[in-house]
Amino acid sequence: GLRELCAQHMSGPPGGYRAHDYCLFGDQGYAMERFVQSPFRGRNLNPDQELFNRTMRNVRITVEWGFGRVTSLFSYPDYKKGNKIFLSPVWMSYRVACVLTNCLTCLKPNQVSKKFQLRPPHLEEYLS
């Protein structure tokens, strides 16, 4: 499952300090676990917790831009009526849409790459 994949691919060096682990960041619907973080909850957050929430909210918005770009360019993966669980290769059509969106980004940077001031790789580099 997801926990095993995270443990295999997101851990720091063997025997290393856990601060080197990577984690996924989800919204408040996710429980806090070793590899999953979510915003701090409650009304009495300390300044560090408020800063963390504010910073991660801004980053999460840029991730949503990426999802939005894929579905605005390629509507099929987002077509709810046509995609049936276990009957439609939704994962495959979404992966293809992501690769093609990334190809387009290599040719013309999008708002995410501009926000973080990152130059996308050349198309040949991305596809190699």
C-alpha positions as CSV (number, residue, x, y, z in Angstrom):
1,G,0.0,0.0,0.0
2,L,0.9,3.7,0.2
3,R,2.7,3.4,3.5
4,E,5.0,0.7,2.2
5,L,5.7,2.7,-1.0
6,C,6.5,5.8,1.1
7,A,8.7,3.9,3.4
8,Q,10.6,2.4,0.5
9,H,11.0,5.6,-1.6
10,M,10.8,8.5,0.9
11,S,13.0,7.5,3.8
12,G,16.3,9.1,4.5
13,P,19.6,7.1,4.7
14,P,19.3,3.8,6.5
15,G,19.8,4.3,10.1
16,G,19.7,8.1,9.4
17,Y,17.9,10.7,11.4
18,R,14.2,10.9,10.6
19,A,14.4,14.6,9.7
20,H,15.8,13.4,6.3
21,D,12.5,11.6,5.4
22,Y,10.3,13.2,2.8
23,C,6.6,13.5,3.2
24,L,3.4,14.0,1.3
25,F,1.3,17.1,2.2
26,G,-2.5,16.7,2.1
27,D,-5.4,18.8,3.2
28,Q,-7.1,18.5,6.6
29,G,-8.8,15.3,5.6
30,Y,-5.6,13.4,6.0
31,A,-4.4,12.1,9.3
32,M,-0.8,13.0,10.4
33,E,1.5,10.1,9.9
34,R,5.2,9.6,9.4
35,F,5.0,10.3,5.6
36,V,1.8,12.4,5.5
37,Q,1.6,15.9,6.9
38,S,-1.4,18.2,7.0
39,P,-2.1,21.7,8.2
40,F,-2.1,22.3,12.0
41,R,-5.7,22.4,13.4
42,G,-7.3,24.4,16.1
43,R,-7.8,28.0,17.1
44,N,-4.8,28.5,19.3
45,L,-1.9,27.9,16.9
46,N,1.5,29.3,17.8
47,P,3.2,31.6,15.3
48,D,5.3,28.8,13.8
49,Q,2.3,26.7,13.2
50,E,0.5,29.6,11.6
51,L,3.5,30.3,9.4
52,F,3.7,26.7,8.3
53,N,0.0,26.6,7.4
54,R,0.2,29.8,5.4
55,T,3.4,28.7,3.6
56,M,2.0,25.3,2.7
57,R,-1.4,26.8,1.6
58,N,0.5,28.8,-1.0
59,V,2.4,25.8,-2.2
60,R,-0.7,23.6,-2.3
61,I,-2.4,26.2,-4.5
62,T,0.3,25.8,-7.1
63,V,-0.2,22.1,-7.1
64,E,-3.8,22.7,-7.8
65,W,-2.8,24.9,-10.7
66,G,-0.9,21.9,-12.1
67,F,-4.0,19.6,-11.8
68,G,-6.1,22.3,-13.3
69,R,-3.8,22.7,-16.3
70,V,-3.9,19.0,-17.1
71,T,-7.7,18.8,-17.0
72,S,-8.1,22.1,-18.9
73,L,-5.9,20.8,-21.7
74,F,-7.2,17.2,-21.7
75,S,-10.8,16.8,-20.6
76,Y,-11.0,13.0,-20.9
77,P,-9.3,12.1,-17.6
78,D,-11.7,14.4,-15.8
79,Y,-14.8,13.1,-17.6
80,K,-16.7,11.7,-14.7
81,K,-19.6,10.1,-16.6
82,G,-17.3,8.3,-19.1
83,N,-14.8,6.9,-16.6
84,K,-15.9,3.9,-14.6
85,I,-13.9,2.4,-11.8
86,F,-12.3,-0.9,-12.9
87,L,-13.7,-0.5,-16.4
88,S,-11.8,2.6,-17.7
89,P,-8.1,3.0,-17.8
90,V,-8.4,6.3,-15.9
91,W,-4.8,6.1,-14.5
92,M,-3.4,5.6,-18.0
93,S,-5.3,8.5,-19.7
94,Y,-4.3,10.8,-16.8
95,R,-0.6,9.8,-17.0
96,V,-0.6,10.4,-20.7
97,A,-2.3,13.8,-20.2
98,C,0.4,14.6,-17.6
99,V,3.3,13.7,-19.9
100,L,1.8,15.7,-22.7
101,T,1.2,18.7,-20.4
102,N,4.8,18.5,-19.3
103,C,5.9,18.5,-22.9
104,L,3.9,21.6,-23.5
105,T,5.4,23.2,-20.4
106,C,8.9,22.4,-21.8
107,L,8.0,24.4,-24.9
108,K,6.2,27.2,-23.1
109,P,6.6,27.6,-19.3
110,N,3.4,27.7,-17.2
111,Q,2.4,29.7,-14.2
112,V,3.9,27.1,-11.8
113,S,7.3,27.3,-13.3
114,K,7.1,31.1,-13.4
115,K,5.9,31.3,-9.8
116,F,9.0,29.3,-8.6
117,Q,11.3,30.9,-11.2
118,L,12.3,27.6,-12.6
119,R,13.2,26.9,-16.2
120,P,11.6,23.7,-17.5
121,P,14.0,21.3,-19.2
122,H,14.3,21.3,-22.9
123,L,11.8,18.9,-24.5
124,E,14.5,16.5,-25.7
125,E,15.9,16.4,-22.2
126,Y,12.5,15.7,-20.7
127,L,11.8,12.9,-23.1
128,S,15.2,11.2,-22.8
